[in-house]
Amino acid sequence: MTRTSILVPALLLTLSAHTAFAQSTPSQAPPKLEKIEEVADDAITVTAKPTPEHKITEKRDNSGQVVEATVKSGPSTYTLKPNRPAGTALPGDAMGGANRGPQWTVMEFDIGKKKKKTTEEDGSTDSTAPPAVK
């Protein structure tokens, strides 16, 4: 009795797998294709991207080593300085320090430049005639 109870589920499983496999095989006839209307393509215009403004200014000391590099990339400006350890410390030592990050220029003021005077600040008016003499 136990032998037939084991064979019945195994037989049903193999038959269901066979029918599922038979249904999943593709048929020999190719599928029918629909015809798609052709549409004329418009001309494509490619414009060149404007070149980004990159300006790097380096300051060197008398020995020719770079002391400071100022980078202007678009609207942002930052300064890079080399990490020089103090005394005889080697890079990676406790006294040597880690990498030095960039210094971003946040605000700039025109303190050293002369201001242009306007006619209101001068107090002089060139458009008026001198007062009449009595």
N, CA, C and O atoms as a MOPAC input file, in Angstrom:
PM7 MOZYME 1SCF
protein

 N      0.79900 1    -1.18000 1     0.00000 1
 C      0.00000 1     0.00000 1     0.00000 1
 C      0.85700 1     1.26600 1     0.00000 1
 O      0.50100 1     2.26400 1    -0.62700 1
 N      1.92000 1     1.22100 1     0.66400 1
 C      2.76500 1     2.39700 1     0.73200 1
 C      3.43600 1     2.68700 1    -0.60300 1
 O      3.74300 1     3.83300 1    -0.93300 1
 N      3.65200 1     1.62600 1    -1.35200 1
 C      4.28800 1     1.82800 1    -2.63400 1
 C      3.36600 1     2.58500 1    -3.59000 1
 O      3.84900 1     3.45500 1    -4.31400 1
 N      2.12700 1     2.30900 1    -3.62600 1
 C      1.19100 1     3.00100 1    -4.50900 1
 C      0.92700 1     4.42700 1    -4.04100 1
 O      0.68200 1     5.31600 1    -4.85700 1
 N      0.97800 1     4.64400 1    -2.74400 1
 C      0.75000 1     6.00300 1    -2.25700 1
 C      1.92100 1     6.92700 1    -2.61600 1
 O      1.72800 1     8.13600 1    -2.73800 1
 N      3.09700 1     6.39300 1    -2.78400 1
 C      4.25900 1     7.20000 1    -3.18100 1
 C      4.26400 1     7.39800 1    -4.68900 1
 O      4.65600 1     8.46900 1    -5.15200 1
 N      3.85300 1     6.42900 1    -5.45800 1
 C      3.90200 1     6.50700 1    -6.90900 1
 C      2.84500 1     7.45000 1    -7.48800 1
 O      3.09800 1     8.09200 1    -8.50700 1
 N      1.70500 1     7.54600 1    -6.88300 1
 C      0.62300 1     8.37500 1    -7.41600 1
 C      1.02100 1     9.86200 1    -7.43500 1
 O      0.86800 1    10.49500 1    -8.47900 1
 N      1.52600 1    10.45500 1    -6.33300 1
 C      1.92400 1    11.87500 1    -6.40800 1
 C      3.09900 1    12.10200 1    -7.36100 1
 O      3.16100 1    13.12900 1    -8.03800 1
 N      4.03100 1    11.14500 1    -7.41300 1
 C      5.17300 1    11.29700 1    -8.32100 1
 C      4.70500 1    11.26700 1    -9.76100 1
 O      5.20500 1    12.03600 1   -10.58200 1
 N      3.75800 1    10.39900 1   -10.09000 1
 C      3.22400 1    10.31600 1   -11.43500 1
 C      2.47100 1    11.59800 1   -11.80700 1
 O      2.62400 1    12.11700 1   -12.91300 1
 N      1.67100 1    12.09400 1   -10.88800 1
 C      0.94100 1    13.34900 1   -11.15100 1
 C      1.90000 1    14.53100 1   -11.34100 1
 O      1.65300 1    15.40800 1   -12.17000 1
 N      2.97500 1    14.55000 1   -10.58300 1
 C      3.96000 1    15.62400 1   -10.70400 1
 C      4.65800 1    15.58900 1   -12.05100 1
 O      4.83800 1    16.63700 1   -12.67200 1
 N      5.04700 1    14.43900 1   -12.51100 1
 C      5.72400 1    14.34300 1   -13.80200 1
 C      4.78200 1    14.67700 1   -14.94700 1
 O      5.20500 1    15.30700 1   -15.91600 1
 N      3.50600 1    14.27100 1   -14.86400 1
 C      2.54800 1    14.60600 1   -15.91600 1
 C      2.28400 1    16.10900 1   -15.98300 1
 O      2.18400 1    16.67200 1   -17.07400 1
 N      2.16800 1    16.76600 1   -14.81700 1
 C      1.92600 1    18.21500 1   -14.82700 1
 C      3.14800 1    18.98100 1   -15.34000 1
 O      3.00000 1    20.00300 1   -16.01000 1
 N      4.34300 1    18.49800 1   -15.03200 1
 C      5.55400 1    19.15000 1   -15.53800 1
 C      5.66500 1    18.97400 1   -17.04100 1
 O      6.08500 1    19.89100 1   -17.74500 1
 N      5.28700 1    17.78800 1   -17.54300 1
 C      5.35900 1    17.53200 1   -18.98100 1
 C      4.37200 1    18.42000 1   -19.74400 1
 O      4.71400 1    18.94800 1   -20.80200 1
 N      3.17400 1    18.58800 1   -19.23100 1
 C      2.19500 1    19.43200 1   -19.91900 1
 C      2.60700 1    20.90300 1   -19.86500 1
 O      2.39000 1    21.64900 1   -20.82000 1
 N      3.19700 1    21.31400 1   -18.75100 1
 C      3.65700 1    22.71000 1   -18.65600 1
 C      4.80900 1    22.95300 1   -19.61700 1
 O      4.89300 1    24.02600 1   -20.21500 1
 N      5.70200 1    21.97400 1   -19.77900 1
 C      6.82400 1    22.12500 1   -20.70200 1
 C      6.33600 1    22.12300 1   -22.14100 1
 O      6.86100 1    22.86200 1   -22.97400 1
 N      5.35000 1    21.31200 1   -22.43900 1
 C      4.80600 1    21.23600 1   -23.79700 1
 C      4.11500 1    22.53900 1   -24.17100 1
 O      4.14000 1    22.94000 1   -25.33500 1
 N      3.50500 1    23.19700 1   -23.21100 1
 C      2.83000 1    24.46200 1   -23.49000 1
 C      3.82800 1    25.60600 1   -23.65800 1
 O      3.53700 1    26.57400 1   -24.35900 1
 N      4.98900 1    25.51100 1   -23.03300 1
 C      5.94200 1    26.61700 1   -23.08600 1
 C      6.82400 1    26.58100 1   -24.32500 1
 O      7.49000 1    27.57600 1   -24.61200 1
 N      6.85900 1    25.47800 1   -25.07500 1
 C      7.67100 1    25.43600 1   -26.29500 1
 C      7.00600 1    26.28000 1   -27.35700 1
 O      5.78500 1    26.23400 1   -27.50700 1
 N      7.78800 1    27.05400 1   -28.10200 1
 C      7.20500 1    27.92900 1   -29.11500 1
 C      6.71900 1    27.12400 1   -30.31800 1
 O      7.22300 1    26.04000 1   -30.61200 1
 N      5.74900 1    27.67500 1   -30.98500 1
 C      5.23300 1    27.01800 1   -32.17800 1
 C      6.16500 1    27.30200 1   -33.34600 1
 O      6.98100 1    28.22200 1   -33.28600 1
 N      6.04500 1    26.52000 1   -34.39600 1
 C      6.92600 1    26.64900 1   -35.54300 1
 C      6.56200 1    27.83500 1   -36.43500 1
 O      7.42300 1    28.34200 1   -37.15300 1
 N      5.33200 1    28.27900 1   -36.40600 1
 C      4.90300 1    29.38600 1   -37.25700 1
 C      5.38600 1    30.70400 1   -36.65300 1
 O      5.25100 1    30.91200 1   -35.44700 1
 N      5.94900 1    31.60200 1   -37.47900 1
 C      6.38600 1    32.90000 1   -36.94500 1
 C      5.17300 1    33.76200 1   -36.58500 1
 O      4.10700 1    33.62400 1   -37.18500 1
 N      5.34100 1    34.63800 1   -35.61500 1
 C      4.21000 1    35.48700 1   -35.22600 1
 C      3.91600 1    36.52400 1   -36.30500 1
 O      4.80800 1    36.92600 1   -37.05300 1
 N      2.67200 1    36.94600 1   -36.37700 1
 C      2.29400 1    37.97500 1   -37.34800 1
 C      2.78000 1    39.32400 1   -36.85400 1
 O      2.64000 1    39.65600 1   -35.67700 1
 N      3.34700 1    40.09000 1   -37.75300 1
 C      3.87600 1    41.41100 1   -37.40800 1
 C      2.96600 1    42.48700 1   -37.98300 1
 O      2.40500 1    42.34100 1   -39.06900 1
 N      2.83400 1    43.57000 1   -37.22400 1
 C      2.04500 1    44.69700 1   -37.70500 1
 C      2.95500 1    45.68000 1   -38.40600 1
 O      4.11000 1    45.86200 1   -38.02100 1
 N      2.42700 1    46.31000 1   -39.43500 1
 C      3.21200 1    47.28500 1   -40.16900 1
 C      3.07300 1    48.64000 1   -39.47000 1
 O      1.96600 1    49.07700 1   -39.15900 1
 N      4.19900 1    49.29100 1   -39.23200 1
 C      4.23000 1    50.58500 1   -38.56600 1
 C      4.46700 1    51.65700 1   -39.61300 1
 O      5.31200 1    51.51400 1   -40.49700 1
 N      3.70700 1    52.73000 1   -39.49600 1
 C      3.86100 1    53.82500 1   -40.45400 1
 C      5.20600 1    54.50700 1   -40.23900 1
 O      5.65700 1    54.69800 1   -39.11000 1
 N      5.82800 1    54.86600 1   -41.34900 1
 C      7.12400 1    55.54200 1   -41.26200 1
 C      6.89100 1    57.03500 1   -41.04600 1
 O      6.03500 1    57.64400 1   -41.68700 1
 N      7.66300 1    57.60200 1   -40.14000 1
 C      7.55400 1    59.01200 1   -39.81900 1
 C      8.88300 1    59.67000 1   -40.18100 1
 O      9.95000 1    59.14500 1   -39.86100 1
 N      8.81300 1    60.81400 1   -40.84400 1
 C     10.03100 1    61.51600 1   -41.22600 1
 C     10.68400 1    62.10800 1   -39.98100 1
 O     10.02000 1    62.75500 1   -39.17100 1
 N     11.98600 1    61.88200 1   -39.83600 1
 C     12.71800 1    62.42300 1   -38.69000 1
 C     13.12000 1    63.86700 1   -38.96500 1
 O     13.53000 1    64.21500 1   -40.07200 1
 N     12.99200 1    64.70000 1   -37.93400 1
 C     13.43200 1    66.07800 1   -38.05600 1
 C     14.94700 1    66.13100 1   -37.92400 1
 O     15.56200 1    65.25100 1   -37.32200 1
 N     15.53100 1    67.16000 1   -38.48500 1
 C     16.97900 1    67.31700 1   -38.39700 1
 C     17.37100 1    67.62300 1   -36.95600 1
 O     16.68300 1    68.37100 1   -36.26100 1
 N     18.45600 1    67.05300 1   -36.52600 1
 C     18.93500 1    67.26000 1   -35.16200 1
 C     20.05700 1    68.28100 1   -35.19600 1
 O     20.99200 1    68.17100 1   -35.98900 1
 N     19.95300 1    69.27400 1   -34.32700 1
 C     20.97700 1    70.30300 1   -34.23400 1
 C     21.75700 1    70.10600 1   -32.95100 1
 O     21.17800 1    70.06400 1   -31.86600 1
 N     23.06900 1    69.98500 1   -33.07300 1
 C     23.93200 1    69.79400 1   -31.91500 1
 C     24.74100 1    71.06500 1   -31.72700 1
 O     25.45100 1    71.50400 1   -32.63100 1
 N     24.62500 1    71.65300 1   -30.54200 1
 C     25.40200 1    72.85000 1   -30.24400 1
 C     26.51300 1    72.48000 1   -29.27300 1
 O     26.33100 1    71.65500 1   -28.37800 1
 N     27.64800 1    73.09800 1   -29.46500 1
 C     28.78700 1    72.82100 1   -28.59500 1
 C     28.56800 1    73.45800 1   -27.24000 1
 O     28.06000 1    74.57500 1   -27.13800 1
 N     28.95300 1    72.74200 1   -26.20500 1
 C     28.83800 1    73.25500 1   -24.85100 1
 C     29.92300 1    74.32500 1   -24.65800 1
 O     31.06900 1    74.12500 1   -25.06200 1
 N     29.56900 1    75.44200 1   -24.05200 1
 C     30.60000 1    76.46200 1   -23.85000 1
 C     31.70500 1    75.92800 1   -22.94900 1
 O     31.45500 1    75.20200 1   -21.98800 1
 N     32.91900 1    76.30600 1   -23.28500 1
 C     34.05600 1    75.81000 1   -22.51200 1
 C     34.01400 1    76.39000 1   -21.10400 1
 O     33.81800 1    77.59400 1   -20.94000 1
 N     34.19100 1    75.56700 1   -20.10700 1
 C     34.17300 1    76.07800 1   -18.73300 1
 C     35.41000 1    76.92100 1   -18.46500 1
 O     36.48200 1    76.69500 1   -19.02700 1
 N     35.22800 1    77.88400 1   -17.60100 1
 C     36.33300 1    78.77900 1   -17.26300 1
 C     37.13200 1    78.17400 1   -16.12300 1
 O     36.67300 1    78.13400 1   -14.98200 1
 N     38.32000 1    77.70900 1   -16.43900 1
 C     39.22700 1    77.17800 1   -15.42700 1
 C     40.48800 1    78.01600 1   -15.47000 1
 O     41.10000 1    78.17400 1   -16.52700 1
 N     40.87500 1    78.54800 1   -14.33400 1
 C     42.09200 1    79.34000 1   -14.26300 1
 C     42.85400 1    78.90400 1   -13.02200 1
 O     42.32900 1    78.96400 1   -11.91000 1
 N     44.09000 1    78.46600 1   -13.21400 1
 C     44.93300 1    78.02500 1   -12.10300 1
 C     46.12900 1    78.96100 1   -12.02500 1
 O     46.87100 1    79.11400 1   -12.99500 1
 N     46.31200 1    79.58600 1   -10.86700 1
 C     47.43600 1    80.48600 1   -10.63700 1
 C     48.29800 1    79.88100 1    -9.54400 1
 O     47.81500 1    79.60200 1    -8.44700 1
 N     49.59000 1    79.67600 1    -9.84800 1
 C     50.50400 1    79.08400 1    -8.87500 1
 C     51.49600 1    80.12500 1    -8.38500 1
 O     52.00000 1    80.92900 1    -9.17000 1
 N     51.77600 1    80.11100 1    -7.09000 1
 C     52.81400 1    80.95700 1    -6.50600 1
 C     53.95800 1    80.04600 1    -6.09000 1
 O     53.74000 1    79.02400 1    -5.43900 1
 N     55.16400 1    80.41400 1    -6.46200 1
 C     56.33900 1    79.60600 1    -6.15700 1
 C     57.32500 1    80.42100 1    -5.32400 1
 O     57.37500 1    81.64800 1    -5.40900 1
 N     58.10500 1    79.70500 1    -4.51800 1
 C     59.14300 1    80.38400 1    -3.75200 1
 C     60.43200 1    80.40100 1    -4.58100 1
 O     60.42800 1    79.98600 1    -5.74000 1
 N     61.53100 1    80.87900 1    -3.99200 1
 C     62.78600 1    81.03000 1    -4.73100 1
 C     63.36400 1    79.69400 1    -5.20500 1
 O     64.07500 1    79.66200 1    -6.20900 1
 N     63.08000 1    78.61000 1    -4.52000 1
 C     63.61400 1    77.31000 1    -4.92000 1
 C     62.77300 1    76.65700 1    -6.02000 1
 O     63.17600 1    75.61800 1    -6.54300 1
 N     61.63800 1    77.21600 1    -6.38400 1
 C     60.81900 1    76.69900 1    -7.46200 1
 C     59.69900 1    75.79600 1    -6.99500 1
 O     58.94100 1    75.28000 1    -7.81600 1
 N     59.57700 1    75.59200 1    -5.68100 1
 C     58.49400 1    74.75200 1    -5.17600 1
 C     57.20100 1    75.55500 1    -5.10300 1
 O     57.21300 1    76.75100 1    -4.81200 1
 N     56.09300 1    74.88200 1    -5.37200 1
 C     54.78500 1    75.54100 1    -5.33400 1
 C     54.41200 1    75.80000 1    -3.87700 1
 O     54.37300 1    74.87900 1    -3.06200 1
 N     54.14000 1    77.05900 1    -3.56200 1
 C     53.76200 1    77.46100 1    -2.21300 1
 C     52.24700 1    77.53800 1    -2.09300 1
 O     51.68900 1    77.23200 1    -1.04000 1
 N     51.58000 1    77.94500 1    -3.16700 1
 C     50.14000 1    78.16100 1    -3.13900 1
 C     49.60900 1    78.06000 1    -4.55800 1
 O     50.24700 1    78.53300 1    -5.49900 1
 N     48.45000 1    77.44900 1    -4.71600 1
 C     47.78800 1    77.37200 1    -6.01500 1
 C     46.35400 1    77.84200 1    -5.83400 1
 O     45.62100 1    77.32000 1    -4.99400 1
 N     45.95800 1    78.83600 1    -6.63100 1
 C     44.59900 1    79.35900 1    -6.58400 1
 C     43.87200 1    78.87200 1    -7.82300 1
 O     44.34100 1    79.06600 1    -8.94500 1
 N     42.72100 1    78.23500 1    -7.61800 1
 C     41.95000 1    77.64900 1    -8.71500 1
 C     40.62800 1    78.38300 1    -8.81300 1
 O     39.89400 1    78.49600 1    -7.83100 1
 N     40.32600 1    78.88700 1   -10.01700 1
 C     39.03400 1    79.53100 1   -10.27200 1
 C     38.32600 1    78.66700 1   -11.29400 1
 O     38.74700 1    78.56000 1   -12.44500 1
 N     37.23400 1    78.04800 1   -10.84600 1
 C     36.46100 1    77.15700 1   -11.70000 1
 C     35.02600 1    77.64600 1   -11.71100 1
 O     34.26700 1    77.38700 1   -10.77800 1
 N     34.65900 1    78.34800 1   -12.76200 1
 C     33.31100 1    78.92100 1   -12.83800 1
 C     33.16500 1    80.01000 1   -11.79200 1
 O     34.02800 1    80.88200 1   -11.69000 1
 N     32.09000 1    79.98000 1   -11.00900 1
 C     31.89900 1    81.02900 1   -10.00600 1
 C     32.65600 1    80.77900 1    -8.70500 1
 O     32.74100 1    81.68000 1    -7.87100 1
 N     33.20900 1    79.58100 1    -8.50700 1
 C     33.86600 1    79.27600 1    -7.23200 1
 C     35.37700 1    79.43800 1    -7.34200 1
 O     35.96700 1    79.20000 1    -8.39500 1
 N     35.98400 1    79.84300 1    -6.24300 1
 C     37.42700 1    80.02400 1    -6.16100 1
 C     37.91100 1    79.37900 1    -4.87200 1
 O     37.30300 1    79.54900 1    -3.81500 1
 N     39.01800 1    78.63200 1    -4.96600 1
 C     39.60700 1    78.04700 1    -3.76700 1
 C     41.11400 1    78.03400 1    -3.89300 1
 O     41.66100 1    78.09200 1    -4.99400 1
 N     41.79000 1    77.95500 1    -2.73300 1
 C     43.23700 1    77.99300 1    -2.66500 1
 C     43.73900 1    76.69400 1    -2.05700 1
 O     43.21300 1    76.22100 1    -1.04900 1
 N     44.75800 1    76.12600 1    -2.67700 1
 C     45.38400 1    74.90800 1    -2.17700 1
 C     46.80000 1    75.24000 1    -1.72800 1
 O     47.54900 1    75.91000 1    -2.43900 1
 N     47.15600 1    74.76700 1    -0.54700 1
 C     48.50200 1    74.96900 1    -0.02300 1
 C     49.07200 1    73.60300 1     0.35300 1
 O     48.33600 1    72.74800 1     0.84700 1
 N     50.36900 1    73.38000 1     0.12900 1
 C     50.93300 1    72.08200 1     0.49200 1
 C     50.98900 1    71.91600 1     2.00500 1
 O     51.06700 1    72.89400 1     2.74800 1
 N     50.94900 1    70.66300 1     2.45000 1
 C     51.00900 1    70.35400 1     3.86700 1
 C     52.47400 1    70.18600 1     4.24100 1
 O     53.09000 1    69.17000 1     3.91900 1
 N     53.01700 1    71.15700 1     4.90200 1
 C     54.41700 1    71.10300 1     5.31300 1
 C     54.47400 1    70.84100 1     6.80300 1
 O     54.03400 1    71.67100 1     7.59800 1
 N     55.01700 1    69.68400 1     7.19200 1
 C     55.08600 1    69.37100 1     8.62000 1
 C     56.06800 1    70.28400 1     9.34300 1
 O     57.02800 1    70.78000 1     8.75300 1
 N     55.81200 1    70.49500 1    10.62500 1
 C     56.65500 1    71.37000 1    11.43300 1
 C     57.93700 1    70.64700 1    11.83100 1
 O     57.88900 1    69.49000 1    12.24700 1
 N     59.06800 1    71.30800 1    11.71100 1
 C     60.35600 1    70.76000 1    12.15500 1
 C     60.78300 1    69.55400 1    11.34900 1
 O     60.75800 1    69.58000 1    10.11900 1
 N     61.17700 1    68.49200 1    12.04400 1
 C     61.66900 1    67.29400 1    11.37900 1
 C     60.61100 1    66.20600 1    11.30000 1
 O     60.94300 1    65.05500 1    11.01400 1
 N     59.35500 1    66.53200 1    11.54200 1
 C     58.28600 1    65.53900 1    11.50000 1
 C     58.07800 1    65.06700 1    10.06900 1
 O     58.15400 1    65.85400 1     9.12500 1
 N     57.81700 1    63.78900 1     9.92200 1
 C     57.56300 1    63.20900 1     8.62100 1
 C     56.06100 1    63.09900 1     8.38900 1
 O     55.29300 1    62.99700 1     9.34600 1
 N     55.63800 1    63.11800 1     7.13700 1
 C     54.21300 1    62.95100 1     6.87600 1
 C     53.74000 1    61.59400 1     7.39900 1
 O     54.37000 1    60.57200 1     7.12700 1
 N     52.65100 1    61.57800 1     8.13600 1
 C     52.12700 1    60.36200 1     8.73300 1
 C     52.46100 1    60.24100 1    10.20100 1
 O     51.83800 1    59.44100 1    10.89900 1
 N     53.42600 1    61.00700 1    10.70100 1
 C     53.72900 1    61.01200 1    12.12900 1
 C     52.62300 1    61.72600 1    12.88200 1
 O     51.74200 1    62.34600 1    12.28800 1
 N     52.68700 1    61.62600 1    14.20400 1
 C     51.70700 1    62.32500 1    15.03200 1
 C     51.85100 1    63.83300 1    14.87200 1
 O     50.85100 1    64.55100 1    14.88600 1
 N     53.05100 1    64.31500 1    14.72500 1
 C     53.28100 1    65.75600 1    14.56700 1
 C     53.21200 1    66.17900 1    13.09600 1
 O     53.16800 1    67.37100 1    12.79200 1
 N     53.20200 1    65.20300 1    12.18600 1
 C     53.20400 1    65.50800 1    10.75800 1
 C     51.88100 1    66.05900 1    10.26700 1
 O     51.86400 1    66.85300 1     9.32600 1
 N     50.78600 1    65.67000 1    10.86500 1
 C     49.48100 1    66.17400 1    10.44800 1
 C     48.92000 1    65.36200 1     9.30100 1
 O     49.59200 1    64.49900 1     8.73600 1
 N     47.70300 1    65.65000 1     8.97600 1
 C     47.01000 1    64.94200 1     7.89600 1
 C     46.99500 1    65.80900 1     6.64700 1
 O     47.71800 1    66.80100 1     6.56100 1
 N     46.18000 1    65.43500 1     5.69500 1
 C     46.06400 1    66.21900 1     4.46400 1
 C     45.50800 1    67.60200 1     4.77200 1
 O     44.75100 1    67.78900 1     5.72500 1
 N     45.89200 1    68.54500 1     3.96200 1
 C     45.40800 1    69.90400 1     4.13800 1
 C     44.32100 1    70.16000 1     3.10200 1
 O     44.54500 1    69.97000 1     1.90600 1
 N     43.17200 1    70.57900 1     3.54400 1
 C     42.03900 1    70.79500 1     2.64800 1
 C     42.11300 1    72.13100 1     1.93900 1
 O     42.92200 1    72.98500 1     2.30400 1
 N     41.27200 1    72.32400 1     0.92000 1
 C     41.26000 1    73.60100 1     0.20900 1
 C     40.62200 1    74.69900 1     1.04900 1
 O     39.77700 1    74.44100 1     1.90700 1
 N     41.04000 1    75.90900 1     0.78500 1
 C     40.46400 1    77.08400 1     1.45300 1
 C     39.56900 1    77.78000 1     0.43600 1
 O     40.05200 1    78.36700 1    -0.53100 1
 N     38.27200 1    77.70800 1     0.66200 1
 C     37.32100 1    78.28700 1    -0.27600 1
 C     37.19200 1    79.78600 1    -0.03700 1
 O     37.13600 1    80.23900 1     1.10700 1
 N     37.14500 1    80.53900 1    -1.10700 1
 C     36.93800 1    81.98100 1    -1.02100 1
 C     35.44100 1    82.21800 1    -0.96200 1
 O     34.71500 1    81.94800 1    -1.91900 1
 N     34.98200 1    82.73800 1     0.19900 1
 C     33.55200 1    82.89700 1     0.40400 1
 C     33.10100 1    84.30400 1     0.03000 1
 O     32.19100 1    84.46200 1    -0.78300 1
 N     33.71200 1    85.30800 1     0.60000 1
 C     33.34300 1    86.69400 1     0.31100 1
 C     34.60700 1    87.47600 1    -0.01000 1
 O     35.65400 1    87.26100 1     0.60100 1
 N     34.50500 1    88.37100 1    -0.95900 1
 C     35.62300 1    89.24500 1    -1.27900 1
 C     35.12400 1    90.68000 1    -1.22900 1
 O     34.03800 1    90.99800 1    -1.71400 1
 N     35.93600 1    91.53000 1    -0.63600 1
 C     35.59600 1    92.93700 1    -0.54400 1
 C     36.64300 1    93.73400 1    -1.30000 1
 O     37.80800 1    93.33900 1    -1.35000 1
 N     36.24300 1    94.84300 1    -1.88400 1
 C     37.16400 1    95.69200 1    -2.63000 1
 C     37.66400 1    96.83100 1    -1.75000 1
 O     37.37500 1    97.99900 1    -2.00900 1
 N     38.41900 1    96.48200 1    -0.70300 1
 C     38.91300 1    97.48900 1     0.23800 1
 C     40.01700 1    98.32500 1    -0.39400 1
 O     40.05500 1    99.54100 1    -0.20700 1
 N     40.89900 1    97.69800 1    -1.12900 1
 C     42.04500 1    98.40500 1    -1.69000 1
 C     41.72600 1    99.21100 1    -2.93100 1
 O     42.54000 1   100.04000 1    -3.33700 1
 N     40.59400 1    99.00500 1    -3.54000 1
 C     40.26400 1    99.70700 1    -4.78200 1
 C     39.60100 1   101.04000 1    -4.47300 1
 O     38.89100 1   101.18800 1    -3.47800 1
 N     39.85100 1   102.00500 1    -5.35000 1
 C     39.24400 1   103.31600 1    -5.17600 1
 C     37.81600 1   103.28000 1    -5.69000 1
 O     37.51400 1   102.64300 1    -6.69900 1
 N     36.94400 1   103.97900 1    -4.97300 1
 C     35.54700 1   104.05400 1    -5.35800 1
 C     35.37000 1   105.13700 1    -6.41200 1
 O     36.02900 1   106.17600 1    -6.37200 1
 N     34.48100 1   104.88000 1    -7.34700 1
 C     34.15000 1   105.91200 1    -8.32300 1
 C     33.13300 1   106.84000 1    -7.68400 1
 O     32.11900 1   106.39600 1    -7.14400 1
 N     33.41200 1   108.11400 1    -7.74900 1
 C     32.49900 1   109.08500 1    -7.14800 1
 C     31.38300 1   109.41300 1    -8.12800 1
 O     31.61800 1   109.61400 1    -9.31900 1
 N     30.19800 1   109.46100 1    -7.61800 1
 C     29.06600 1   109.85800 1    -8.44700 1
 C     28.82000 1   111.34500 1    -8.24300 1
 O     29.39800 1   111.95500 1    -7.34400 1
 N     27.99000 1   111.91200 1    -9.05000 1
 C     27.73400 1   113.35700 1    -8.95700 1
 C     26.99800 1   113.70500 1    -7.66800 1
 O     27.14300 1   114.81900 1    -7.16500 1
 N     26.22600 1   112.79500 1    -7.13100 1
 C     25.51800 1   113.06100 1    -5.88500 1
 C     26.48300 1   113.12600 1    -4.70700 1
 O     26.30600 1   113.94400 1    -3.80400 1
 N     27.49900 1   112.27300 1    -4.70800 1
 C     28.45200 1   112.26200 1    -3.60700 1
 C     29.40800 1   113.44300 1    -3.67700 1
 O     29.87900 1   113.92500 1    -2.64700 1
 N     29.70000 1   113.91800 1    -4.90300 1
 C     30.60900 1   115.05400 1    -5.07000 1
 C     30.01100 1   116.33200 1    -4.49700 1
 O     30.72700 1   117.15000 1    -3.91900 1
 N     28.75600 1   116.49800 1    -4.64800 1
 C     28.10700 1   117.73100 1    -4.21400 1
 C     28.11900 1   118.77000 1    -5.31900 1
 O     27.48200 1   119.81600 1    -5.19900 1
 N     28.83100 1   118.49200 1    -6.38300 1
 C     28.87300 1   119.44000 1    -7.49000 1
 C     27.87200 1   119.00200 1    -8.54700 1
 O     27.72900 1   117.81700 1    -8.84600 1
 N     27.19800 1   119.97400 1    -9.09400 1
 C     26.24400 1   119.69900 1   -10.16500 1
 C     26.70600 1   120.45600 1   -11.38300 1
 O     26.77900 1   121.68500 1   -11.37500 1
 N     27.01300 1   119.73500 1   -12.41000 1
 C     27.53500 1   120.36200 1   -13.64500 1
 C     26.42500 1   120.89200 1   -14.52700 1
 O     26.67900 1   121.74300 1   -15.37900 1
 N     25.21700 1   120.42300 1   -14.35500 1
 C     24.13000 1   120.79000 1   -15.24300 1
 C     23.49300 1   122.14100 1   -14.86900 1
 O     22.76200 1   122.70200 1   -15.68600 1
 N     23.74100 1   122.67500 1   -13.67700 1
 C     23.11300 1   123.93600 1   -13.26500 1
 C     23.98600 1   125.12200 1   -13.65800 1
 O     25.21200 1   125.02100 1   -13.69400 1
 N     23.34900 1   126.22700 1   -13.94600 1
 C     24.06600 1   127.46300 1   -14.31400 1
 C     24.49400 1   128.17900 1   -13.04300 1
 O     23.86800 1   127.99600 1   -11.99900 1
 N     25.54700 1   128.99100 1   -13.10800 1
 C     25.98000 1   129.74100 1   -11.92300 1
 C     24.89400 1   130.72700 1   -11.49400 1
 O     24.07600 1   131.14200 1   -12.31500 1
 N     24.88400 1   131.10200 1   -10.22300 1
 C     23.84400 1   132.05000 1    -9.76400 1
 C     23.99400 1   133.40900 1   -10.43300 1
 O     25.10100 1   133.83900 1   -10.75900 1
 N     22.87900 1   134.06500 1   -10.62800 1
 C     22.87700 1   135.37700 1   -11.30000 1
 C     23.42000 1   136.44900 1   -10.36900 1
 O     23.16600 1   136.41200 1    -9.16500 1
 N     24.17100 1   137.40900 1   -10.92000 1
 C     24.75500 1   138.48700 1   -10.12300 1
 C     23.73800 1   139.63500 1   -10.07100 1
 O     23.14300 1   139.98100 1   -11.09200 1
 N     23.53200 1   140.24400 1    -8.84700 1
 C     22.56400 1   141.31300 1    -8.70500 1
 C     23.24600 1   142.60900 1    -8.50100 1
 O     22.58600 1   143.63900 1    -8.36000 1

